[in-house]
Structures are given as C-alpha cells and as structure tokens.
Amino acid sequence: MICILCGTLYWLPASAQVSRPILNYSTLLGGDGEDRAVDVVVDSTGSAYVTGTTTPARSTFPDIFVAKVNPAGTALVYYRTIGGSSDDAAVGIALGSAGQVYVTGTTVSKDFPTTPGAFRRAAGASGRDVFVLKLSADGNSVLYSTYLGPAIAGGIAVDSAGSAYVSGWTYDPAFPLTPGAAQTAIKGGQDAFVTKLSPDGGALVYSTLLGSSGNDEASRIAVDSFGNAFVTGGTRAADFPTTPGTFQRAKAGSGEDAFVSKLNPSGSALVYSTYLGGTSPDGGFGIAVDASGAAYVTGITMSGDFPVTPAAFRTALQGSSDAFVTKIAPDGSRLAYSTLLGGDQATAIAVDALGLAYVVGPASSGGFPITGGSLCDRADVFLARLDAAGSGLRFATYLSTAWGAGAEGVAVDSQGGVYVVGHALSPFPVTPGAAQTVPNAGDPNAINVPDAFVMKISEGVLPSDAVVSVPGASFLRYAPVSPASMVSAFGTNLAPRLELASTIPLPTVLAGTEVRVRDGAGVERLAPLIAVSSGQVNYLLPEGTGAGPATVTVTNAGRVAGSGTVQVDSVAPGIFTANANGSGAPAAVVVRVAPDGSQTQQFAFDCSAGAGKCLPAAIDLGSPGDQVFLLLFGTGIRGRSGLGGVKTVPFFEQLFDVLYAGPQSEYPGLDQVNLRIKAKPGMPGDLPLQLFIDGRTTNEVTLRFK
C-alpha cells in the first residue's frame, strides 16, 4: 500500500488482494452498554441464533439476550432480553426441529422469570441457579422457563423430540437428581452434572452427577441421534469415573486433565468415559458429535506430552499453552486423530457433514498457523477449519485485531458457511449494510465497552475483479471509511503502471484510471487519486458521500477493472504508523517548548534498523518547565462532532490533553491530532495508545518514554 505522509513514501505488501476465507458478513450486536455473545446455532435457511449477556449503560446487572439474524446478516429478525433483578448470564443455545430456541445459563436473580408448569419456579437457597428456557420460533413467546437447581451452567443441546440436555457443575447436595441415574451423590467439592428435561420443561427425564473426590466441571454438551449425551470438561482428581477399554483410564499428571464422557439415553450409565491429557494442566471446553457418533473435542493444553496421533497437523507444543482438537472413536477406545493447533486455547468447536472440524479461540500470543488470505494479518482471535483426517488446515484466519476481542461460539451450516460469535472493542471489522455497523449504538461516552459480534465466513477465492477497500491508516479489512479520508483499494489489473499524483488539488485520473463511488442514495462521485498501480489504488473518498454501504468501481481507459463495497461513516479514525501497517510506533512528531519559547523536535519512531523495522523512539520529556506536545497524523478524523468527543484510550486524561483534532492543512485527506503530554507515565517503557472519536476507536499505536 502506498501512503504519503510528511513527504515520505511508505509501502505495504498487497496481501489483501486474494482470500481463501471469505467474509460473507460481519455485524455488531449491542446497545450502549456491555454486550457479549457466547454461543450460536444456525438453521437450514442460514439464519443465525445468538445468545449472550447485555448490560445497558445505566444498569448494574446484566440480562441475557437472544437474537435471530437473517441469512444475509443485514437485519435482526428478532432480539429480546430476559432477566431478573440481579446478574443473569447465558452460556449456551440450541435449536429445536421446528425453530424453537433453547437457552441455558446461570442466574443470581431470585425473580428470574419462570412459567406456570415449569419444573422449578423458585430459586434455591444458594447464590446461583441454572436456568433453562425455550422460546417460540418467532421469538415472541417463552414456551417454558425454569430454574434447574443450585449450580453453574456449562452448555445445552436438544434432541429431535425437543428434550433439552444441560451440562455444568454443582457444589450443592440439593441439586436435583433422579433415581437410577449414573451417579446420585456428590463425591467431591463440586461435581459435573448432566440433566435431561422433558420437551415441555415440566419434569426431569434424568439428572445425574459425574464426578470424583476432587473438583470437576462440565463445559459444553452434545447429543447424537440416539439420545446419547456427550460432555467434556476438566477434573483434578485421579478417581474420575472412567470405563474399561477407553483410550486413557488413568490421569496423567498432578494438574487438571480434560475428560470426555458419553452417557446412555436413559442417563443410567456411562457408555464410555476417559481422561484426555498429559502431565501438565489440560481442559476440555467444546464438544461436537458427527453422524457416526464420533466426538470432536477442543480446549487447552499446557502438556508437552498431550496425546497426539502420528499424522496430526501438529504434534509439538508451540508455546506455554496450545489449542487442541481431538476426534474420539464412537466407542471411546481410540483417538481417530488428535492434534495441537497453536494459539492460546480453543473455546468452541463445530463439525460438518463431511467430518471437517471448525474451532475458534484466542490467539493473542501470535504465531498461530494462519493460511493464505487471512481476514486479518495480526493476532487476536482465530477460526480454523481442519481436514477430515486432522492432518492439515483447510484454512485458518485471524478474525479481528480489535483489542479485547474474544470468540466464544461457532456453528456451521449445510453449505459450509461458518458462523462465529463473541465480543470485541472498536475498531471491529463490519461489512457494508450489516445489521449494526456502529459500536455501542453510537453512544459517544461508551469507551472501552465491548459489543457482541456475529460473523459468517465461507471458503473460496475472491473474484478476479474484486476490489477490497481499506482505511489508509489502520489498514483494517472491512473497517468503515469516511468522506475526505484516505482509502486504499486492492485488486488486480487496476492500472497499467505506477503513477503518483503530483498536483494539488488531486487529479481524478491517473494513468487512465478512475475511481467512482456510488453511495446508498445512488449519487456517484469521482474520487481524487493519490496513486495508482496494477494491484492497488489510493484515493480520497469523495466529500459528500452519504453514510451507509457504497459501491467502489475502478475503471481504466473506460474498462471496468474491478468493483467492491465499503461502509461509509461520518467518522472513521485511523493513526498512521511508521511501518505503514497500522500498528507499532506512530508516524508522529514530539515538540518540546522551553520556558523561553525555544523549540526542539524528535520523531516518535526510530527506523535505523531499516524500512519496515521501525520501533518506538523513547520520548524525552525535557527539563522541568518544558511543555511537550505529541503530533499524531491520521485520516478519517475531520468529520468529528466536537473536540469534547475526542478522548485517549485507555483512560489517559491524567497524561494527555487533546488540543486539536482535524485537517492537516498541507495534504488532502491528512488529519492531525495534537496532544499535550501533561505527565510522565508511572514507569518507563511502552505505552499503548488509541483515540476514541465520536464512538469510534482508532488502531492501537505504541509510545515509548525515557
């Protein structure tokens, strides 16, 4: 990418030209407070059903939400919240055969809404209870809602008859159990449980414990077509119940091990139960089951001797912890495959009809094995699709570079479309025309407050005439742009040669190439051009372009070279960086003003190691009495509502005063933000910095102080 800044020309490799994972849509889902999506299911039409927690800005306690997103990701079919007067948190969602939605979670509310005829309408005496509820297909009616008992919920599944299966863990002897269940008494401080509810929510079909003399936790649950329940989790004890002939009957080390257990349809006995782990801590977080009855398990391992199979994708631990994916034979006797994956851990798993596993999780430590065409080029959360043998990746991609992002749920449809939900702070990539493109419902005071997100991703190749436009400072794929801001379009055969603009005002034709932008109102405008080449075109989004989805068309000598869409907002702030990749040291200037008015300057970056290897330069705050100013350069800032809407993130008001945020007068599209450095940070070293402008957050840059 070409970016002209203060007379310097920076290049970024055009890695955005093609992509194997294709982002079909990405939408935010939230209000002015904190929102987190935790699980997702999908129906035969491609509608996604999402659950999570929401805490309005003026509320103390979270409620659960349930939302249905249309197949295109452009609108909510329904969205509703449910809760009592205290903390309520959803953990899992399942879908019935007629479109009814089942949700489970944990509540502290003594007045969580329940329905007549439900199994249990009153909360227990302990602080926390599991709840289970069922919504009608249109989302308008609660068909049943019940307390289950004093426990923590882990997950939910539903069978073809409409019975819900709930997993979790309990510490209370008062948790309801049924006669003839596999285990009817707590053995340790806390035991896992599996409970099956009748379709009307009025009775327990069975309820059993699953535990040892130590602490045991069950996370997610799956059910096969015969009504066998599969559950995974973690145990710290050597006497967790296992069955003869299983892969691993003995605990491998002194820390926590994962376990995988299969219960028969009546809940009266274990079909199989096995440990899964090495000598260091391990845990199972997600589970899925295919048509043959094979279980797919994912989670975290810190064990260098975690059980892997010879032809696995990865057999050696890559860091202090890795995600793992293990496929267990239907009888539990062997591992069909078991592989390490990289990243920090995996939080959820889904499997399609071909036996391909899809896993999501955090990858903040970097080094995750992404494949070509990753949606993002920097680590935070990941999605990976394994082949059926567990020996390779069909694709693996980062999903977001937004700080504080988390991917919590994944589902797959019959066409191989993958749906991922979680939470993230701004800036998070959203697609043009998505159901919600503005974070925190546009509340300018919502700083460092996460939104839920829903993404749909498929496997493929971008059309040869596709044009992908990204902001010219942050380089975030699918991020919005704003009028008069610098934008870069990537594609193929966009121009016959490299040509740079040499005049101001900027031309609208370079090397025979033009860029036309048509906004949602149907108004088409020619874009001023900064530079053109075969693989990329840098332009200014025309002033007056209306908010919403816009179509960008690149033509050369009258021939359409490519087109694509972009989301337009009034503000889309980004900060230029010295390495021209949207991260690291800002391309900024530090100005020190002495008491006598004399000035000295320094760059906030050091590129002595060479282009692309710039590091933050230690900022010298000078002598007592000196005033020190930081001049940041960016784009997409000038459309701000007022200076009061510009803040530093995290909350560094004690360090910085915002003095100016607006156009830099020397170059079209270039903006400038002037900060007064009021105080030295409490300790020397690196300081992450973002700007929060009218509800939008910039890319993160790094400052260094002496």
TORMIDO-950247 format. One record per residue: x, y, z of N, C-alpha, C in turn; residue in one letter. Coordinates in steps of 0.05 Angstrom, whole numbers, plus 5000, padded with zeros to 4 digits. Example, Ala and Ser with C-alpha at 12.3 -4.5 7.8 and 13.67 -1.06 7.14 Angstrom:
526448865156524649105156526449345156a 525749555142527349795143525850015157s 
This chain:
501749765000500050005000501850255000m 500950454985502450704985501150905003i 502651025020501651235038503551465039c 502751695030504451925030503952075056i 506052115072505852255097508252415102l 507952685105510152865111512452825092c 511852785066513952765046515252495044g 514352295060515652035060513751835047t 514851645031513251445017513651185031l 511451065041511450805054510050605037y 510950355038509750135023508749915041w 506449805035505449575050504849355029l 505949115033505348895013502348865009p 501648814985498748804978497648524984a 497648455009496748185018493748165018s 492348385014489348375015488148314988a 489748234968488648204941486947954938q 487647734951486047484948485647374976v 483647194979483047095005481746825002s 482546625018481146375018478746375037r 479046475062476646515077475246775069p 472746755061471346985051469347075073i 469447325079467647435099464947505085l 462947345091460247395079458847625093n 459047635119458047865134459347875161y 459348115172460248155200458648385211s 457348335233455648545245456048565275t 455848795285455848835314453048775324l 452748735350450248675362450348775391l 449149015395449349115422448149395425g 447849475450446849745456449049925466g 448350105484450250295493451950195517d 451349955526452949835548454649605538g 455249425557456949195551455348965540e 456148855518454848625505456848415497d 456148165504457947945497456247705487r 456947615463455647375452457247125460a 455946915468457346675478456846425462v 454646415446454146165432452346235408d 452346055388450846095363450045825352v 447645815340446745585324445645705298v 445245535278444345625252442245435242v 440245535228438145365217438645305187d 436745155175437145065147437145295127s 436045525135435945755117438345935119t 440045885139442346055143441946275163g 439646275177439246475198440846385223s 442146575236443746525259442246605284a 442346435305441146485331443346515351y 443346735365445546815382444546865411v 446046785430445446865458447946975471t 447447125493449647245508448547415530g 450147605539449347785560449448075551t 447748235562447648515556447248675582t 448848885585448549065608448349345598t 445949465598445649735589447349925605p 448050155593449950335605448950435633a 446350455636445250565661444250335679r 445250095675444449875692446849755705s 446349635728448549505743448749205737t 446449085730446448795727445848705699f 447248505689446748405662444248235660p 443048235636440948055629441947885606d 440447675599441147515576439747635552i 440847595528439447665503439347425485f 437347415468437047215447436447365422v 437947315401437547465376437547275352a 436047335332436047195307436847385285k 438947315270440047475249439247355222v 438247515203437447405178439847285162n 439347125142441546985128443547175116p 442847415108444747605096446247755117a 445447745142446847895163446148195162g 444048265148443348545144441148645164t 439848465178437748545196437348345218a 436248435240435348255261432448175256l 431947915256429247815255427847865281v 429247805303428347895330430647915349y 430148065370432148105391430548145417y 431047985437429648025462431547975485r 430948105507432548065532430747945553t 431947785570430547645592432247655616i 431047715639432647715663431147795688g 432447775711431347855736432648115746g 432548155772433548395783436548385791s 437848155786440648135792442148025768s 444447905772446147805750444947565736d 444747575710443947345693445847315671d 446747075665448747025644448046775628a 447746805602447346575585450046445578a 450046185574452446045565452045875540v 449545795534449245625511446545655498g 446345585473443845595457443645355440i 441145255436440645025419438045075404a 437744935382435444985364433844725361l 431144755365429344525361428644485332g 427344255327426844185299424844375285s 423144515301421244695290422044985294a 424545035300425545305302425345425330g 424545265350424545365377427345385387q 427845585404430445645414430645575444v 432745435451433245355479435745495489y 435645605513437945755524438345665553v 440845635561441445585589443545775598t 443745805624445745985636445445975666g 446646165679446646185708445546455717t 443946445738442746695748443046715778t 443446965787443447025815440747145823v 439047195803436447325808434547135822s 433347225843431247065856428547105842k 428447295823425947345808426347305778d 428147125771428447065743425746955733f 424847055710422146985701421846685695p 419846555707419246275702416346255692t 415546025682412945985671411345785687t 408645805686407045605700407545325689p 407645135707408144855699411044785695g 412844975699415644925696416644735719a 418844605714419944415734420344545761f 421544785761422144915786421745215782r 419945335797419345615793420745795814r 421745685835423045845856426045795856a 427546005861430445975863431245825888a 433545705888434545565911435645755932g 436545635954437545795977440345895972a 441845755955444645845949444646085930s 446946195925447146445910446546415881g 447046185868446846165839445245925831r 443645955810442045745799442345725769d 442145485759441945445730439045505721v 438745635698436145665686436145535659f 433845455650433345355623430845475612v 430845575588428445685576428245605547l 425745615538425145545510423345765498k 424245875475422746075461421345965437l 419046085430417646005405419346085381s 418645965358420246005334420346295325a 418346455331418346735324419646915345d 420446795367421746945389419847105406g 417247095401415447255416414547145442n 414646875445413446745468415546575483s 415446585509417046405525415346155530v 416045935517414445685519414845555547l 417245565557417645505585420245635595y 420345685620422745785633422745685661s 425045565669425145425695427845465708t 427845475734430345425748430945125747y 433445055748434144775748435244695775l 436844855787437944795814440544945819g 441544925843443945075851446444955837p 447345105817449545005801450445225782a 452545165766453545335744453045195718i 451845325699451345205673453745205655a 454044995639456244975620455444975591g 453244845585452344825557449644695555g 448544695530445944585525445844455497i 444344245495443744115469440844035469a 439743965446436943885444436743655424v 434943465430434543245412432143285394d 431643095376429543135356426743145369s 426443035393423843045407423343305422a 425443475424425143725438426043715467g 427343505475428443495503431043645504s 431443805524433943955528435843795546a 438343795539440543675555442343895565y 442743915590444244135602446544025618v 448844155615451244075629452244305646s 453944235666455144435683456444305707g 456444455729457644335754456144455778w 456044285799454644365823456344305847t 455944465868457344435893455344385915y 452744345908450644345928449144075928d 449043935951447543685953444543715946p 443543955945440743995939440243995909a 442243975893441843965864440043725857f 437943765841436043545836437243315819p 436943075829437842835815435442635813l 435642445795433442255791434341975799t 432441815809433141545817434141385793p 436141215797437241055776439241195758g 439841445765441841585749444641465753a 446441525735449141415736450541475762a 450141715774451341795799449441975814q 448741915838446642055853447642195878t 450242205882451342345906453942485898a 454242735909456742885904459042735918i 461242715903463642575914465742765924k 465743005913467943195920466843465926g 468543665924467643945929465644035908g 466043965883464044015863464143795841q 461943725831461743515811460443625786d 461143505763459743565738456943445740a 455143555723452443445721451543435692f 449643255686448243245661445343205667v 443643385657440743375663439243375636t 437143205634435443205611432643285620k 431543495607428943595613426843505592l 424443465601422243395583421743625563s 420543565540420143775520418544015529p 416743975549415244195559416544335583d 418944245591420344365613419144315641g 417244135642415844085667417043875685g 418843715674419943485690422743415681a 424143275699426743175692426442895681l 427442845657427542575646429742425661v 432042545664434042445683435842675691y 437242635713439242825722441342675738s 443842695729445942545742448442715747t 449942635766452542755771454642595756l 456942715754459242585741461642705754l 462742565774464842685788466642505804g 468542635818470642495833470942605861s 473042535874473542645901474642925900s 475343025877476343295874474243475862g 475143685848473243875835473143805805n 470643785795470143715767468243915755d 468643985730467044175716466344075688e 463844085680463044015653462444275638a 463644295615463144535598460944475579s 461544455553459344425534458544135530r 456244095517454943835515453943805486i 453843555476452643495450451043245453a 449143195435447442965436447242845407v 447342575405447142455379444242375373d 443742255350441042195341439741985358s 441241835374440141625391439541725419f 440241975425439842075452442142035471g 444441955461446841935477447942215482n 448642285506449742545512452742535515a 454142715502457042735503457742995518f 459642975536460343205552463343215556v 464443455557467343485563467643695584t 470043695596470543885617473343835629g 473543885655476143845668475843725696g 477843565704477843445730480643455742t 480743485768483243505782483943245798r 482243045796482542815813483242565797a 484542375810485342125797483241915797a 480941965811478841765812476341855797d 476642035777474342095760473441845746f 470741805744469841545733470541505704p 472041295698472641205671471640925667t 471540845642470440575635472540405622t 472240145625474239955613474339985583p 476739965572477139965543477340235531g 477240445547477440715536480340785532t 480741005517483441085509485241145533f 484341285552486041365575484541345601q 485041135615483541085640484841215664r 487441285662488841395685489541685680a 489441845701490242125700493242135696k 494142325678496942325670498742485689a 497742685702499442855719497942955743g 499243145757498043245782496143485777s 496243605754494543825748491843735737g 490343915725487743855714488043705688e 486343505683486143375657483343425646d 483243425619480643415606479343145610a 476743135607475342875606473342885584f 472542655574470442625554468742385563v 466142435566464342225575461942215557s 460941965553458541915537456541765555k 454241885558452041765574450041635557l 448941405566446841275551444241435551n 442341365533439941535531438241565556p 438441375574436941395599438441535621s 440941605617442541725637443341545660g 442941285656443441095678446240985679s 447741025657450440905656452141055636a 454741025640456641135621457140935598l 456841025574457640855551460640845550v 461941075553464741085558465441345572y 467741345585468741585599471741555600s 473141765592476041755590477342015598t 479742005609481342245612482442315584y 483342565582484642655558486642875566l 489242795568491142995578493942885582g 495743075588498543005594499143065623g 501743115628502643145655502243435666t 501643625648501043905657498143955653s 497144185662494244235661493144235633p 490744115631489244105606486244135612d 484744235593481844265598480244245572g 477944115573476144095551474044315552g 473744475531471944695531469644665511f 470044525489467944495469467744205459g 465344125451464943855441462843855419i 463143685399461243645378461243345371a 459143255358458942975351457942955322v 459042765307458242735279456242505277d 455342455252453242255248454041975255a 456641915256457641645263457841605293s 457541825308457841805337460641875347g 462341965329465042045338464842325351a 466342355372466342615387468742775379a 468343035376470543225370470743415394y 473143425405473543575430475743785425v 475344015437477444215436477744355463t 479944495467480444625492483244725494g 484544695517487144805522488944585533i 491444585525493444405538496044565543t 497244505566499844605572501844375573m 501044145564502643905567504343855542s 506943825546508643745523508143465514g 506843295532506243025525503242975521d 501843185513498943155507498742935486f 496742755488496542535468495842635441p 497642595422497142665394497642415377v 496542415352496842195334499042255314t 500342045303502742085287502542275263p 500242255249499942415225498442685230a 498342765255496843005262498143255250a 496643465248497543715237499943815253f 499743815279501943905296502143715320r 504543625326504943435347506643545370t 507543795368509243915389508044175398a 508144215424507144465436508644705425l 507244915418508445155406509045375426q 507845365449508245575469507545465496g 506945645514506245555541503645415542s 501845475523499345335520498545335491s 497145125483496145095455493245005456d 491845075435489244945429489744665420a 487944485426488044215415485344145402f 485343955383482943845371483343545371v 481443405383481643115385479042985376t 479242785358476942635349477042355362k 474942285376474942025390473041835377i 473841585373472241385361469641355376a 467441265362464841245375464741075400p 466540875403466440715428468440815448d 469841035442471741155462474341005465g 474840805448477140635452479740745441s 479540935422481941035409481541325400r 483741445393483641715381483641685350l 481541775337481641775308483741965298a 483942195311486242375308486242555332y 488642665337488942855359491243035351s 490743295350492843485341492943735358t 495243835361495544105372495144305349l 494444555357493644745336495245005338l 496045075361497245335365495345525378g 496045785379494345965393494545935423g 492746055438492746025467491045795477d 488645775465486745575471484545585451q 482745385451480345395434477945385453a 475945535446473645565463471145415454t 470945355428468545215417469245075392a 467544875385468044705361465444635348i 465444605322463144515307464244315286a 462544145276463343945255461243935234v 462043915208460143905187459643615178d 457943585157457243315148459543165136a 461643295128464043175116466143095138l 465543155163467443095184469643305186g 469243545176471143765179470543915205l 472543955221472144095247472844385244a 471344555258471744845258472044925287y 474245065293474745145321475345445322v 474645575344475245855349476545885376v 477946105379479246165405481046405403g 482346475426484146695426486946625416p 488246815403490946765393492647015398a 492347135421493747385427496747355429s 497747115434500647075436501947075408s 500447065386501547065360502546795352g 503646775327504746515319502746315311g 500146385309498146185301498546125271f 498145875263498845795235496645885215p 496446145210494446235191495246155163i 493246125146493646045118493346295101t 493846265075493846495057491146635057g 491146895055488647045053487247085080g 488747085102487447135128485947395127s 483547395140481947635141483347865155l 485047805174486648005188489547895189c 491448085190494247995190495548015217d 493948075238495048095265493347935284r 494547835305493247645322491247765342a 489147635346487347675370485647425374d 483847375355482247135356482446985330v 481946725330482346565305479946395299f 479746315274477946105265479645915248l 479445655253480945455237479045235228a 479545145204477944925192479944695186r 479644475200481444245196480344055174l 482143905162481243705144480143465159d 478943275145477543055159479442865174a 482042865166483942695179485442825202a 484943085206486343235227489343275221g 490043245195492843265188493643525175s 491643695169492243945156489944145160g 490444395153488544605155487344675127l 484744675125483444775101483745075099r 483345205122484145485125484245555154f 485845765160486045865187486446165185a 484846325199484946615196484646745223t 485846975225485247155247482647305240y 481047365260478447485256478347775263l 480147865280479948145289482648225301s 483248485297485548595311484648785334t 482048785339480948955360481948865387a 482849045403483748975430481448865446w 482048655462479948545479477948365466g 478448275441476548105427476547825438a 474347695436474147415444472147275427g 472847035417470946865401470046635419a 467446615423466346435443464646205431e 463546245407461746045396462146015366g 461645775356461845725327459745525319v 458745555294456745375283457345355253a 456345145240456745115211454145025199v 453545135175451145055161451644845140d 449544755126449844525108451444595084s 451944855078453544935055456444995062q 457244945087459945005096460345295105g 458245445108458445715119458945695149g 460845855159461545835187460746095201v 459446065225458446285240459946305266y 461046545272462646575296461546815311v 461346775338460446995355462447045377v 462247285388464047345411463647635418g 465747765427465548045435468148185427h 468048445424470448605416469948895422a 472149035425472149325426472449435398l 471749685394472249815369475349865366s 476449855342475149815316474849515310p 472449425304471949145296470949145267f 471948965250471148975222468148905218p 466749075205463949025198463649055168v 461748925156461248925128459149135121t 459349255097457349455089454549335089p 452649495100449949405101449249215123g 451149155141450648975163448549075182a 447348895197445148975215445949195234a 448349205243449349425260452249475254q 452849715246455649775238456949975258t 455350095275456350295294456650175322v 459050185334459350065360457750205382p 456950055402455650165426453250345419n 451850265398449450415389450050715385a 452550775379453351055374453651225398g 453651115422453951265447456851375448d 457251635447459951745447461451715474p 459951645495461151615521461951325527n 461351145509461850855514464750795506a 466650835524469450795519470250525531i 471750365516472650105526470349925534n 468149935520465749775525465349585502v 465349325506465249145484462449115472p 462249055447459848975433460048685427d 457748555425457648285414458048305383a 458948085371459148075342458247805332f 457347805307456647565292457947585265v 459447375257460747365231459947105217m 459647125190459346895173461746885154k 462946655152465346625136465046375119i 465946385094465946145077468646115064s 469045885052471545825039471345885009e 473246014998473146074969475446254961g 475146364937477046554926475646804917v 476647034923475447274914475447284883l 473247384872473247414842475547584833p 476447524808478847664798478447964795s 475848044793475348334790474448454816d 474848324839474048434865475948654873a 474848864885476449084896475849094926v 477949084942477649104971478849374980v 477149534992477949805001478449795031s 480649915040481249915069482050205076v 481650275102482550545110485550585106p 486350825099489150865091491050895114g 490150885139492050895162492050645178a 489650535184489550295201489850045186s 489150045160489249805142487549575152f 485449635167483749425177481749345155l 481849085148479848985129477049025139r 475249095122472349125128471749345148y 473749515154473249745171471949965155a 470250135167469050355152470950575144p 470150735125471750965117469851215119v 470951445117469351685119470051885096s 468152065090468652265069471252425074p 472752465052475252615052477452475066a 477152215071479252055084480851905062s 483251825069484951665051484051375052m 483751255029482950985026484750845006v 485150585010486750424991485050194981s 485050164955483549954942485549754931a 485049494937486749274927485249114906f 486649024886485448854865487548764846g 486748704821488648624801488148774775t 490248844761490048984735488349244738n 488849394759487349634764488449874747l 491049864741492350084726494649964710a 495350084688497549974671500350014683p 500650194702503250254712502950414739r 505150444753505150614777505350904769l 503551064780503551344776502651484801e 504151694810503451844834502452114826l 500552214842499552484838501752684844a 501952894828504053094831502853374834s 500253394835499053654838496853654859t 496353894870494153934888492454164877i 489854144873488153914880488953654867p 488353434880489053174869487453124843l 488552984824487152924799485152694804p 483252674786481352444787482052234766t 484152284751485052084731488152064734v 489151824737492051764736492451514719l 494251534700494851314682492251194670a 490351364664487851274653485951144672g 486651144698484951004718483251214733t 480751134738478851294753477651124775e 476751254796475251114818472551264821v 470451114818467751234822466451104846r 465251274863464051184888461051254887v 459351054888456451094888455351034916r 454151234929453251184956450451064956d 449351024981446750894983444451054971g 444851314968442751484955442851474925a 444851324914445151304885446751524872g 447951694889449651914878452451804873v 453451844848456151754841458051994839e 460451954851462452164851465152054843r 466752224829469452144822471252194847l 473052014852474752034875477452164868a 478452354883481152454879483152234883p 485252214867487151994867489852084878l 490951914895493651964907495751804891i 495151554885497051384870495551154858a 496551044836495350804824497550614816v 496850364816498650154806496949914798s 498149704788496649474779495049354802s 496349334826495049194848493649364868g 493949634866492649804887492250084876q 490250204887489650484881489150624907v 490550844912490051014935488451254927n 486251304942484451524934483251654959y 482051884955480452014976477551944972l 476151854993473351824990472052094985l 470552124964469552394957467852524979p 468352774983466652925002463752914994e 462052895014459152885008458052605005g 459852405005458852125003457152065027t 454751955022452851905044453651665060g 452851665086453351445104451851195095a 453050965101451950705093453650565073g 452650345061454150205041454650375016p 456950345004457550484979459050294961a 458650334935460050164915462350314903t 464650184903467150304892467750154866v 467950304844468550194818471050314807t 473050154800475550244788475350194758v 475850404742475850364713478550454702t 479350334679481850414666481250424636n 481750654625481250704597478350624589a 476450684607473650624602472850344608g 474750164616474249884622473949854652r 471849704661471549654690473649454698v 475549544715477649374725476849224750a 474949314764474049174788472149344804g 470749214823468849364840468549224866s 467549364886467149254912465449444928g 464949374953463349544971464949634995t 464049855007465349955031463250085048v 463650085074461750215093462750495098q 460950685095461650965100460451065125v 462051185143461151315167462151605167d 460951765184461752045185464652075196s 465351895214467951885226469051595224v 471551565215472851305213475751345219a 476451405244479151495250481251275249p 483651355240485951185240488451345244g 490551225255493051355260495151225242i 496651395228498851285212501151185229f 502350965221504650855236507150855219t 509450845232511950865218512450635199a 511450395206511750165189509550135168n 507750325168505550335148503950075149a 503549965172501849725175499649745196n 499349985206497150035225497749965254g 500249875260500949815288503749895294s 504449895319507149965327507550265331g 509850365325510550645330508850825312a 507751035322506251225305508251395289p 507351465265508951655249508351935260a 509451995283508752235298511252395305a 510752645312512852835319512452925348v 514652945363514553055391515853335390v 514453535401515453805402515653885431v 518053975439518554085466518954385464r 517454525481517554815482518654895509v 520955025509522255115534520855365545a 521355435570520155675581520755925566p 523055935552523756175537522556175508d 520955965502519655955476521155805455g 523655725460525155565441524055285438s 524355165414523154905409525254705400q 524854465408526354235397524354015389t 525153865369523353655359524753385358q 523253175359524252905354521952735342q 522652525328520652345318519952145340f 517452045340516651845359517251565349a 518851545328519551285317522551285310f 523651045309526551015301526650795280d 527450875256527550695233530450625225c 532250645244535050595238535550305230s 533750125238534149835231533249785202a 532049985189531249945161528249965158g 527350005133524550025127523049785136a 520749825148519049605158519949505185g 522049615196523149515222523249745242k 521549945238521550175256520450105283c 521650225304520950175331520150445344l 518750435366518250685381520850815391p 521051075388523351215398522651325426a 524551305445524051395472523551695472a 521251785482520552065483521952195506i 523352415501524652565521522852795530d 521952795555520153005564521653255573l 524253265569525753505574526153575603g 526553835607527053935634524454025647s 524454055674522154165687521454445676p 518954485671518054735659517654725629g 518754515616518354475588515454385583d 514254475561511754365552512354175529q 511053945529511553735509508953665495v 509153665468506753615452507353375434f 505253205430505452985412503553035388l 504753035364503153095340502752825325l 500352725326499652485312498352555285l 498852385265497752425238495952185232f 493652245220491752035214489952115191g 487751975189485652035169482951945180t 480852055168478151985177477352115203g 478652335211478252465237476652725234i 476952855212475853135209472853155211r 471452935208468552945210467452935238g 469152955258468352935286466253145293r 464753095314462653285322463753515338s 465753475355466853685372469353575386g 470953755396473453675408472953515434l 470653565447469953405471469453115465g 468953045440468552765432471052615426g 473352745430475952625424477352565451v 477852305456479052225481481252025475k 483051995495485151795493484251545507t 485051315496484351055507486950895510v 487350755532485650755556485451035569p 484351045593483751305605486251445613f 487451605595489951735600489552035602f 487152125612486752405615488852535633e 489952375652491952485670494652515656q 494952395632497452415617497252615594l 494852635582494552785557492252975558f 492553205546490453395539490153385508d 487653375499487153385470486753675462v 488553785446488554065438487254115411l 487653925393486653955365486253685353y 484153665337483653425321482153515296a 483553505273482253595248484253585225g 483553725203485253705179488053815184p 489953675172492753785170492753935143q 493554185144492954365122494654315097s 496854155099498654135076497953925056e 496453715064496053505045493153415046y 491753375024488953295023488553025038p 486553005054485852765068487352705093g 489552855098491152815121490152965145l 489752835167488752965192491052965213d 490653125233492653155254491253175281q 492453045301491553065328493853165346v 493453385360495553495377494853425406n 496653295420496253225448498453365465l 497653485487499653585506500253355526r 502753295529503553085548503853225575i 501953175593501853315619503653195640k 504052935638505552795659506952555648a 509052475660510552235651509051995662k 508851775646507651535657509151435682p 507751275698508951195723511451035721g 511950915698514450765695515350785666m 517950765661518950775634518050535618p 518150555592517450325575515350405555g 513950195544512050235523509250285534d 507750455520505050535528503250505504l 501150335505499250315483497450555483p 496750655459495050895457493150855434l 490650925439488550945419487151205423q 485751305402484051535404481151435401l 479451555417476551495416475151745406f 473951725383472851965370469951905362i 468052045374465252015368464351725366d 465151565386464351285387466051095370g 468051195356469851025340472651025353r 473850795353476550775364478550725342t 480850855344482950825324484450555328t 486150495309488150285313489950355336n 491150155348492850205372495750255362e 496950465374499850515368501350505395v 503950505393505650465416507550695420t 507450815444509251035451511350925470l 513751045470515850965489516851215503r 517251195529518251425545520851345558f 522551545561525051505575524551475605k 
